[in-house]
Amino acid sequence: MIDRLQPSESGYADQAEELKAKALEYAMTAQTRFAEGREFLKTYVNKEPVRALGIALGLGVVVGWLIKRR
C-alpha cells in the first residue's frame, strides 16, 4: 500500500516538464498578444484622441459607480 503512495519520480518529472513547457508556451503567446494590443491601443489613441478620452472617461464613471455601490 505504501508503494502506491510513493510517487514514481520519472512519471511526475515527465509531467512537470510537460507542464513547464506548456506554461512557457502560453507565456510567450500572452506576451506577444499583449504587445500587439499595446501597439493597437497606441495607434488608436494617436488617431482618435478625443474618442479615446471619452471612452476612458466613460469607463471611469462606470467603475466609480460600481465601487460606490459596494
C-alpha distance (Angstrom), angle and dihedral (degrees) to the residues before:
residue distance angle dihedral
M1 . . .
I2 3.80 . .
D3 3.79 89.3 .
R4 3.78 89.2 63.0
L5 3.78 91.5 53.7
Q6 3.80 93.8 51.3
P7 3.80 108.7 90.6
S8 3.74 115.4 -125.0
E9 3.76 101.9 -123.8
S10 3.78 96.5 -145.5
G11 3.82 93.9 52.6
Y12 3.79 95.6 50.6
A13 3.78 93.1 39.2
D14 3.80 91.0 55.4
Q15 3.80 91.4 48.3
A16 3.78 91.2 47.5
E17 3.79 91.5 51.8
E18 3.82 91.1 49.4
L19 3.79 91.3 49.4
K20 3.79 91.1 47.6
A21 3.81 91.3 50.9
K22 3.82 91.6 48.5
A23 3.81 91.3 47.6
L24 3.81 91.5 51.4
E25 3.81 90.3 47.9
Y26 3.80 91.5 50.7
A27 3.82 91.1 46.5
M28 3.81 91.6 53.0
T29 3.81 91.1 47.9
A30 3.80 91.3 49.1
Q31 3.80 91.5 48.0
T32 3.80 90.8 52.1
R33 3.81 93.2 47.1
F34 3.83 92.3 48.3
A35 3.81 90.3 50.8
E36 3.82 90.4 51.0
G37 3.80 90.6 48.2
R38 3.79 92.1 48.9
E39 3.81 91.4 51.8
F40 3.81 91.3 47.8
L41 3.80 90.7 50.5
K42 3.80 92.6 48.9
T43 3.80 91.0 50.0
Y44 3.81 92.5 47.3
V45 3.80 93.6 49.3
N46 3.82 90.7 49.2
K47 3.82 92.4 49.2
E48 3.83 98.1 40.2
P49 3.83 109.1 23.4
V50 3.81 96.3 157.9
R51 3.80 93.9 48.8
A52 3.82 91.1 46.0
L53 3.81 89.9 51.2
G54 3.81 90.4 49.8
I55 3.79 91.6 50.3
A56 3.81 91.0 49.4
L57 3.81 90.9 48.6
G58 3.80 91.9 48.9
L59 3.80 92.6 49.0
G60 3.79 90.3 48.4
V61 3.80 91.4 52.4
V62 3.81 92.0 48.8
V63 3.81 93.4 47.4
G64 3.81 90.8 46.3
W65 3.80 90.5 50.4
L66 3.81 91.5 49.5
I67 3.81 92.0 49.4
K68 3.79 91.6 47.6
R69 3.81 91.2 54.2
R70 3.80 92.2 60.7
